Amino acid sequence: MSSNLRSLSPLEARALGVLIEKAHTVPDSYPLSLNSLTLGCNQKTARDPVLSATEAEVQMAADALKGLNLAFESSGSRVSRYEHNLGRALGLPSQSVALLAVLMLRGPQTCSELRINCERLHRFADLSAVEGFLEELANRPQERGGPLVVKLARQPGAREPRWMHQLCGKVDPGAPSASADSEDLVATSEIAALKLQHAALQVEVKELRALVDRLYAELGVARAA
């Protein structure tokens, strides 16, 4: 990370990855509206893990990315629209930006998986090209913020080691391959669901109280304190 750039939250990283991805896959509707960004964050395909963040949570993530100079908000439109600024902010080539985006969206992956999953963002000639840019990101000097990816320890029975981004903080190469981000992202989803359930229950309780008050009034019965 840049020396003046803090680690991202899991949802901030997801939103940044979506902004990068959609710049290539839906250029006609880019920059993205908040609604489109939220849909991209909650997408069921090409995401690991899948989550269900609220629009308010995604708005907070987008605002945080703006504050870190990793995203811009377009002006001159009735609807706020967002675009990423990762390459310029960190001085990265488009190949590295594509790799980081896919890692933010899909979690740890091998070079082979990254080459396939980056196809729509950048077409790598071969696996050595993918590995070359990953090594460059992994050996990023400290004066430029330090390593942005790390090669994880090879799992038993696996043919290739997997790589993980470090935009959300330093990753232990020997830790289990399941991304530490996953639990946090799922927690965000669960919190969002609980908030919705709580709001719905409050409305239901209010309606029931109004109904009970009306019944008491119609029956002419004084309600007990």
BALOBA-1460 file (C-alpha; in Angstrom, 3 decimals):
// residues 225
<rec num="1" residu="m" x="0.000" y="0.000" z="0.000"/>
<rec num="2" residu="s" x="1.009" y="3.599" z="-0.393"/>
<rec num="3" residu="s" x="2.657" y="4.956" z="2.736"/>
<rec num="4" residu="n" x="-0.288" y="7.355" z="3.221"/>
<rec num="5" residu="l" x="-2.995" y="4.863" z="2.282"/>
<rec num="6" residu="r" x="-4.669" y="2.770" z="4.947"/>
<rec num="7" residu="s" x="-5.791" y="-0.812" z="4.509"/>
<rec num="8" residu="l" x="-9.210" y="-1.149" z="2.889"/>
<rec num="9" residu="s" x="-12.207" y="-2.768" z="4.509"/>
<rec num="10" residu="p" x="-13.507" y="-5.882" z="2.727"/>
<rec num="11" residu="l" x="-16.506" y="-3.985" z="1.339"/>
<rec num="12" residu="e" x="-14.299" y="-1.117" z="0.135"/>
<rec num="13" residu="a" x="-12.113" y="-3.637" z="-1.689"/>
<rec num="14" residu="r" x="-15.201" y="-5.290" z="-3.208"/>
<rec num="15" residu="a" x="-16.541" y="-1.910" z="-4.409"/>
<rec num="16" residu="l" x="-13.161" y="-0.983" z="-5.893"/>
<rec num="17" residu="g" x="-12.944" y="-4.319" z="-7.687"/>
<rec num="18" residu="v" x="-16.431" y="-3.824" z="-9.119"/>
<rec num="19" residu="l" x="-15.559" y="-0.340" z="-10.413"/>
<rec num="20" residu="i" x="-12.497" y="-1.721" z="-12.180"/>
<rec num="21" residu="e" x="-14.363" y="-4.715" z="-13.621"/>
<rec num="22" residu="k" x="-17.357" y="-2.768" z="-14.908"/>
<rec num="23" residu="a" x="-15.147" y="-0.202" z="-16.653"/>
<rec num="24" residu="h" x="-14.264" y="-3.050" z="-19.040"/>
<rec num="25" residu="t" x="-17.444" y="-5.133" z="-19.093"/>
<rec num="26" residu="v" x="-20.114" y="-2.394" z="-19.274"/>
<rec num="27" residu="p" x="-18.311" y="0.659" z="-20.697"/>
<rec num="28" residu="d" x="-21.538" y="2.174" z="-22.057"/>
<rec num="29" residu="s" x="-22.974" y="2.581" z="-18.544"/>
<rec num="30" residu="y" x="-19.694" y="3.540" z="-16.868"/>
<rec num="31" residu="p" x="-19.063" y="5.383" z="-14.515"/>
<rec num="32" residu="l" x="-21.444" y="3.435" z="-12.292"/>
<rec num="33" residu="s" x="-24.456" y="4.757" z="-10.419"/>
<rec num="34" residu="l" x="-24.737" y="3.810" z="-6.755"/>
<rec num="35" residu="n" x="-27.481" y="1.319" z="-7.646"/>
<rec num="36" residu="s" x="-25.283" y="-0.369" z="-10.275"/>
<rec num="37" residu="l" x="-22.328" y="-0.428" z="-7.901"/>
<rec num="38" residu="t" x="-24.464" y="-2.062" z="-5.219"/>
<rec num="39" residu="l" x="-25.721" y="-4.670" z="-7.675"/>
<rec num="40" residu="g" x="-22.125" y="-5.375" z="-8.702"/>
<rec num="41" residu="c" x="-21.046" y="-5.817" z="-5.091"/>
<rec num="42" residu="n" x="-23.928" y="-8.231" z="-4.447"/>
<rec num="43" residu="q" x="-23.572" y="-10.126" z="-7.728"/>
<rec num="44" residu="k" x="-24.089" y="-13.862" z="-7.378"/>
<rec num="45" residu="t" x="-21.594" y="-14.877" z="-10.084"/>
<rec num="46" residu="a" x="-17.840" y="-14.214" z="-10.258"/>
<rec num="47" residu="r" x="-17.782" y="-13.251" z="-6.574"/>
<rec num="48" residu="d" x="-16.201" y="-15.004" z="-3.620"/>
<rec num="49" residu="p" x="-17.775" y="-14.701" z="-1.176"/>
<rec num="50" residu="v" x="-21.257" y="-13.654" z="-2.284"/>
<rec num="51" residu="l" x="-22.676" y="-10.947" z="-0.022"/>
<rec num="52" residu="s" x="-25.702" y="-8.725" z="0.377"/>
<rec num="53" residu="a" x="-24.568" y="-5.221" z="1.290"/>
<rec num="54" residu="t" x="-27.121" y="-2.438" z="1.559"/>
<rec num="55" residu="e" x="-27.019" y="0.604" z="-0.684"/>
<rec num="56" residu="a" x="-26.145" y="2.719" z="2.363"/>
<rec num="57" residu="e" x="-23.155" y="0.486" z="3.145"/>
<rec num="58" residu="v" x="-21.942" y="0.653" z="-0.452"/>
<rec num="59" residu="q" x="-22.384" y="4.439" z="-0.379"/>
<rec num="60" residu="m" x="-20.107" y="4.597" z="2.664"/>
<rec num="61" residu="a" x="-17.545" y="2.387" z="0.925"/>
<rec num="62" residu="a" x="-17.628" y="4.563" z="-2.211"/>
<rec num="63" residu="d" x="-17.201" y="7.721" z="-0.131"/>
<rec num="64" residu="a" x="-14.233" y="6.138" z="1.646"/>
<rec num="65" residu="l" x="-12.622" y="5.231" z="-1.695"/>
<rec num="66" residu="k" x="-13.106" y="8.837" z="-2.818"/>
<rec num="67" residu="g" x="-11.387" y="10.034" z="0.344"/>
<rec num="68" residu="l" x="-8.436" y="7.744" z="-0.407"/>
<rec num="69" residu="n" x="-8.242" y="8.993" z="-4.025"/>
<rec num="70" residu="l" x="-9.015" y="5.479" z="-5.250"/>
<rec num="71" residu="a" x="-12.297" y="6.547" z="-6.853"/>
<rec num="72" residu="f" x="-13.898" y="9.649" z="-8.322"/>
<rec num="73" residu="e" x="-17.494" y="10.837" z="-8.292"/>
<rec num="74" residu="s" x="-18.598" y="12.229" z="-11.652"/>
<rec num="75" residu="s" x="-20.309" y="15.596" z="-11.705"/>
<rec num="76" residu="g" x="-22.894" y="17.077" z="-14.070"/>
<rec num="77" residu="s" x="-25.483" y="14.345" z="-13.590"/>
<rec num="78" residu="r" x="-28.598" y="14.081" z="-11.457"/>
<rec num="79" residu="v" x="-27.372" y="10.669" z="-10.311"/>
<rec num="80" residu="s" x="-23.984" y="10.286" z="-8.641"/>
<rec num="81" residu="r" x="-21.646" y="8.078" z="-10.654"/>
<rec num="82" residu="y" x="-18.368" y="6.518" z="-9.608"/>
<rec num="83" residu="e" x="-15.181" y="5.426" z="-11.379"/>
<rec num="84" residu="h" x="-11.976" y="3.910" z="-10.063"/>
<rec num="85" residu="n" x="-8.590" y="5.599" z="-9.871"/>
<rec num="86" residu="l" x="-6.446" y="2.700" z="-8.660"/>
<rec num="87" residu="g" x="-3.881" y="2.748" z="-11.464"/>
<rec num="88" residu="r" x="-3.146" y="6.458" z="-11.168"/>
<rec num="89" residu="a" x="-3.293" y="6.514" z="-7.363"/>
<rec num="90" residu="l" x="-0.760" y="3.703" z="-6.943"/>
<rec num="91" residu="g" x="1.164" y="4.112" z="-10.189"/>
<rec num="92" residu="l" x="0.203" y="0.698" z="-11.564"/>
<rec num="93" residu="p" x="-0.040" y="-0.543" z="-15.170"/>
<rec num="94" residu="s" x="-3.376" y="-1.835" z="-16.464"/>
<rec num="95" residu="q" x="-2.177" y="-5.451" z="-16.177"/>
<rec num="96" residu="s" x="-1.571" y="-5.100" z="-12.436"/>
<rec num="97" residu="v" x="-4.873" y="-3.282" z="-11.938"/>
<rec num="98" residu="a" x="-6.702" y="-6.151" z="-13.664"/>
<rec num="99" residu="l" x="-5.013" y="-8.762" z="-11.472"/>
<rec num="100" residu="l" x="-5.799" y="-6.866" z="-8.277"/>
<rec num="101" residu="a" x="-9.421" y="-6.392" z="-9.329"/>
<rec num="102" residu="v" x="-9.958" y="-10.102" z="-9.915"/>
<rec num="103" residu="l" x="-8.275" y="-10.962" z="-6.613"/>
<rec num="104" residu="m" x="-10.523" y="-8.468" z="-4.805"/>
<rec num="105" residu="l" x="-13.621" y="-9.938" z="-6.452"/>
<rec num="106" residu="r" x="-12.842" y="-13.662" z="-6.340"/>
<rec num="107" residu="g" x="-10.349" y="-14.195" z="-3.518"/>
<rec num="108" residu="p" x="-7.118" y="-16.257" z="-3.704"/>
<rec num="109" residu="q" x="-6.347" y="-17.769" z="-7.118"/>
<rec num="110" residu="t" x="-3.612" y="-19.531" z="-9.042"/>
<rec num="111" residu="c" x="-1.860" y="-17.995" z="-12.046"/>
<rec num="112" residu="s" x="-3.945" y="-20.199" z="-14.325"/>
<rec num="113" residu="e" x="-7.190" y="-19.059" z="-12.725"/>
<rec num="114" residu="l" x="-6.129" y="-15.434" z="-12.864"/>
<rec num="115" residu="r" x="-5.284" y="-15.640" z="-16.549"/>
<rec num="116" residu="i" x="-8.758" y="-17.021" z="-17.314"/>
<rec num="117" residu="n" x="-10.649" y="-14.700" z="-14.981"/>
<rec num="118" residu="c" x="-8.782" y="-11.589" z="-16.200"/>
<rec num="119" residu="e" x="-9.711" y="-12.286" z="-19.834"/>
<rec num="120" residu="r" x="-12.278" y="-9.470" z="-20.076"/>
<rec num="121" residu="l" x="-10.098" y="-6.987" z="-18.188"/>
<rec num="122" residu="h" x="-6.744" y="-7.770" z="-19.800"/>
<rec num="123" residu="r" x="-5.698" y="-10.608" z="-22.068"/>
<rec num="124" residu="f" x="-2.394" y="-12.085" z="-20.868"/>
<rec num="125" residu="a" x="-0.309" y="-13.828" z="-23.526"/>
<rec num="126" residu="d" x="0.701" y="-16.701" z="-21.246"/>
<rec num="127" residu="l" x="1.116" y="-17.767" z="-17.641"/>
<rec num="128" residu="s" x="4.616" y="-16.342" z="-17.422"/>
<rec num="129" residu="a" x="3.187" y="-12.889" z="-18.139"/>
<rec num="130" residu="v" x="0.689" y="-13.281" z="-15.294"/>
<rec num="131" residu="e" x="3.391" y="-14.490" z="-12.941"/>
<rec num="132" residu="g" x="5.705" y="-11.666" z="-13.972"/>
<rec num="133" residu="f" x="3.207" y="-8.966" z="-13.001"/>
<rec num="134" residu="l" x="2.328" y="-10.801" z="-9.774"/>
<rec num="135" residu="e" x="6.008" y="-10.974" z="-8.827"/>
<rec num="136" residu="e" x="6.305" y="-7.264" z="-9.535"/>
<rec num="137" residu="l" x="3.353" y="-6.553" z="-7.233"/>
<rec num="138" residu="a" x="4.772" y="-8.909" z="-4.588"/>
<rec num="139" residu="n" x="8.177" y="-7.186" z="-4.673"/>
<rec num="140" residu="r" x="6.891" y="-3.629" z="-4.651"/>
<rec num="141" residu="p" x="9.422" y="-1.553" z="-2.660"/>
<rec num="142" residu="q" x="8.515" y="-0.162" z="0.735"/>
<rec num="143" residu="e" x="8.980" y="3.425" z="-0.433"/>
<rec num="144" residu="r" x="6.103" y="2.799" z="-2.847"/>
<rec num="145" residu="g" x="3.926" y="1.235" z="-0.174"/>
<rec num="146" residu="g" x="5.276" y="-2.303" z="-0.060"/>
<rec num="147" residu="p" x="3.929" y="-5.567" z="-1.551"/>
<rec num="148" residu="l" x="0.355" y="-5.515" z="-2.887"/>
<rec num="149" residu="v" x="0.042" y="-9.298" z="-3.337"/>
<rec num="150" residu="v" x="1.476" y="-12.365" z="-1.657"/>
<rec num="151" residu="k" x="2.010" y="-15.949" z="-2.825"/>
<rec num="152" residu="l" x="0.255" y="-18.306" z="-0.423"/>
<rec num="153" residu="a" x="1.677" y="-21.620" z="0.716"/>
<rec num="154" residu="r" x="0.728" y="-24.410" z="-1.666"/>
<rec num="155" residu="q" x="-2.115" y="-26.544" z="-0.348"/>
<rec num="156" residu="p" x="-1.633" y="-30.316" z="-0.015"/>
<rec num="157" residu="g" x="-2.428" y="-31.921" z="-3.359"/>
<rec num="158" residu="a" x="-2.565" y="-28.613" z="-5.228"/>
<rec num="159" residu="r" x="-0.543" y="-28.225" z="-8.436"/>
<rec num="160" residu="e" x="-0.065" y="-24.481" z="-8.116"/>
<rec num="161" residu="p" x="0.183" y="-22.024" z="-5.247"/>
<rec num="162" residu="r" x="-2.448" y="-19.327" z="-5.019"/>
<rec num="163" residu="w" x="-2.023" y="-15.577" z="-4.775"/>
<rec num="164" residu="m" x="-3.889" y="-13.041" z="-2.630"/>
<rec num="165" residu="h" x="-4.025" y="-9.244" z="-2.630"/>
<rec num="166" residu="q" x="-2.940" y="-7.266" z="0.425"/>
<rec num="167" residu="l" x="-5.081" y="-4.174" z="-0.067"/>
<rec num="168" residu="c" x="-7.008" y="-5.119" z="3.081"/>
<rec num="169" residu="g" x="-3.840" y="-5.592" z="5.100"/>
<rec num="170" residu="k" x="-0.908" y="-7.955" z="5.315"/>
<rec num="171" residu="v" x="-1.741" y="-11.599" z="4.627"/>
<rec num="172" residu="d" x="0.095" y="-14.499" z="6.267"/>
<rec num="173" residu="p" x="1.358" y="-16.713" z="3.395"/>
<rec num="174" residu="g" x="1.119" y="-19.802" z="5.590"/>
<rec num="175" residu="a" x="-2.461" y="-19.169" z="6.721"/>
<rec num="176" residu="p" x="-5.322" y="-21.367" z="5.410"/>
<rec num="177" residu="s" x="-6.198" y="-20.388" z="1.857"/>
<rec num="178" residu="a" x="-9.705" y="-19.242" z="2.741"/>
<rec num="179" residu="s" x="-9.428" y="-15.484" z="2.640"/>
<rec num="180" residu="a" x="-9.586" y="-13.669" z="5.945"/>
<rec num="181" residu="d" x="-11.784" y="-11.218" z="4.036"/>
<rec num="182" residu="s" x="-14.493" y="-13.832" z="3.644"/>
<rec num="183" residu="e" x="-15.600" y="-13.831" z="7.260"/>
<rec num="184" residu="d" x="-15.691" y="-10.036" z="7.336"/>
<rec num="185" residu="l" x="-17.705" y="-9.835" z="4.126"/>
<rec num="186" residu="v" x="-20.166" y="-12.418" z="5.351"/>
<rec num="187" residu="a" x="-20.441" y="-10.497" z="8.608"/>
<rec num="188" residu="t" x="-21.266" y="-7.356" z="6.648"/>
<rec num="189" residu="s" x="-23.977" y="-9.252" z="4.807"/>
<rec num="190" residu="e" x="-25.409" y="-10.688" z="8.002"/>
<rec num="191" residu="i" x="-25.464" y="-7.271" z="9.695"/>
<rec num="192" residu="a" x="-27.276" y="-5.792" z="6.696"/>
<rec num="193" residu="a" x="-29.872" y="-8.576" z="6.824"/>
<rec num="194" residu="l" x="-30.386" y="-8.102" z="10.565"/>
<rec num="195" residu="k" x="-30.881" y="-4.362" z="10.072"/>
<rec num="196" residu="l" x="-33.563" y="-5.011" z="7.481"/>
<rec num="197" residu="q" x="-35.292" y="-7.557" z="9.719"/>
<rec num="198" residu="h" x="-35.167" y="-5.157" z="12.660"/>
<rec num="199" residu="a" x="-36.685" y="-2.334" z="10.610"/>
<rec num="200" residu="a" x="-39.439" y="-4.644" z="9.339"/>
<rec num="201" residu="l" x="-40.228" y="-5.809" z="12.876"/>
<rec num="202" residu="q" x="-40.448" y="-2.218" z="14.106"/>
<rec num="203" residu="v" x="-42.973" y="-1.404" z="11.393"/>
<rec num="204" residu="e" x="-44.964" y="-4.542" z="12.204"/>
<rec num="205" residu="v" x="-45.030" y="-3.755" z="15.937"/>
<rec num="206" residu="k" x="-46.157" y="-0.191" z="15.228"/>
<rec num="207" residu="e" x="-48.988" y="-1.444" z="13.010"/>
<rec num="208" residu="l" x="-50.078" y="-4.002" z="15.628"/>
<rec num="209" residu="r" x="-50.116" y="-1.349" z="18.338"/>
<rec num="210" residu="a" x="-52.280" y="0.910" z="16.159"/>
<rec num="211" residu="l" x="-54.652" y="-2.000" z="15.509"/>
<rec num="212" residu="v" x="-54.938" y="-2.809" z="19.212"/>
<rec num="213" residu="d" x="-55.579" y="0.860" z="20.058"/>
<rec num="214" residu="r" x="-58.334" y="0.990" z="17.429"/>
<rec num="215" residu="l" x="-59.961" y="-2.177" z="18.757"/>
<rec num="216" residu="y" x="-59.934" y="-0.817" z="22.304"/>
<rec num="217" residu="a" x="-61.521" y="2.435" z="21.057"/>
<rec num="218" residu="e" x="-64.221" y="0.600" z="19.094"/>
<rec num="219" residu="l" x="-65.071" y="-1.600" z="22.058"/>
<rec num="220" residu="g" x="-65.060" y="1.355" z="24.432"/>
<rec num="221" residu="v" x="-62.682" y="-0.427" z="26.736"/>
<rec num="222" residu="a" x="-59.987" y="1.448" z="28.609"/>
<rec num="223" residu="r" x="-56.590" y="0.031" z="27.831"/>
<rec num="224" residu="a" x="-54.584" y="-1.104" z="30.830"/>
<rec num="225" residu="a" x="-51.469" y="0.932" z="31.546"/>
